[in-house]
Amino acid sequence: MDHSGHGMSMDMDMDMNMDLPPFTLGRGLEFSFDAFFLFGSLIGLALYGWGVLRLRRRGDAWPVGRTIGFVTGVLSVALVMCTKLNDYGMVMFSVHMVQHMVISMISPILLLLGAPVTLALRALPPAARGTKGPRELLLMLLHSRYMRIVTHPAFTIPMFIASLYGLYFTPLFDFLMESKTGHIAMMVHFLAVGLIFFWPIMGVDPGPHRPGYVMRMLELFAGMPFHAFFGIALMMASEPMIGTYRNPPASLGVDALLDQQWGGGIAWAFSEIPSVLVLIALVYQWYHSEQRAAKRSDRAEERNGDQELEAYNAYLASLQGRGQ
């Protein structure tokens, strides 16, 4: 019974997609209910807000910029998943590619700038002695072998590349697009891959890997050429390469090959834009860490200078005492 009901709902979804009028930005941005991403976004915002309020009530500060970053990140996910962009993305490759690029390249960067792990560690109360609460479980996860593996560049970079080539150029993509569950799983995967790829590079939250700034830049640029080649391959193709989008509904008035070329162009452009944003953030962080290091060094020298002066004064006093 459940299975047939699911099949009927899928048929209804497909019928709705078949009747879509030609795409415009206004139509794409209309609200479209998606329970998973809508409730997920609201829960994410509520938990973050609870953390910030808890710190404020305790008298601790939390940077406004971090809150803005996280909220913007959540809203960017909702923008591509809880609007008609999600409906058009099921039948237009170019719109799907906008969804993919935002949720895997823009949303993770904004969410990570919000430092949600740092906020959780500061806001969650420590558990009673001998027990493990949410804070202790989070610390265990951060220090776990699993987390060391999935955030290591040897894992994140190949996974980032495989999410493009291993998905779009194999039958797996068409299989996932056949059901709403498959589509949601794919989008969650894109978001997760973006988060684990950019997490060590951004270096805002604590994590198992804390590479230096030069290493972070190398990690960032290691994956980007593959992104650009993926986009160029789609743009240069002489026929539609992805089965799901080979025959778009007539009501859209879309040419499948042209739509694919647009999708390739979007993928190529998005490999450049986030790289520049992250690079600016890294240079900014690097500059500030150097400034902090310089201040610490100056304070240490001042303390040493004071100690030397005190020692010299004591030496003079001892000489004076001998003279007397």
Secondary structure, 3 states (H helix, E strand, C coil): CHHHHHHHHHHHHHHHHHCCCCCCHHHHCCECCCHHHHHHHHHHHHHHHHHHHHHHHCCCCCCHHHHHHHHHHHHHHHHHHCEHHHHHHCCCHHHHHHHHHHHHHHHHHHHHHCCHHHHHHHHCCCCCCCCCCHHHHHHHHHCCHHHHHHCCHHHHHHHHHHHHHHHHCCCHHHHHCCCHHHHHHHHHHHHHHHHHHHHHHHCCCCCCCCCCHHHHHHHHHHHHHHHHHHHHHHHHCCCCCCHHHCCCCHHHCCCHHHHHHHHHHHHHHHHHHHHHHHHHHHHHHHHHHHHHHHHHHHHHHHHHHHHHHHHHHHHHHHHHHHHC
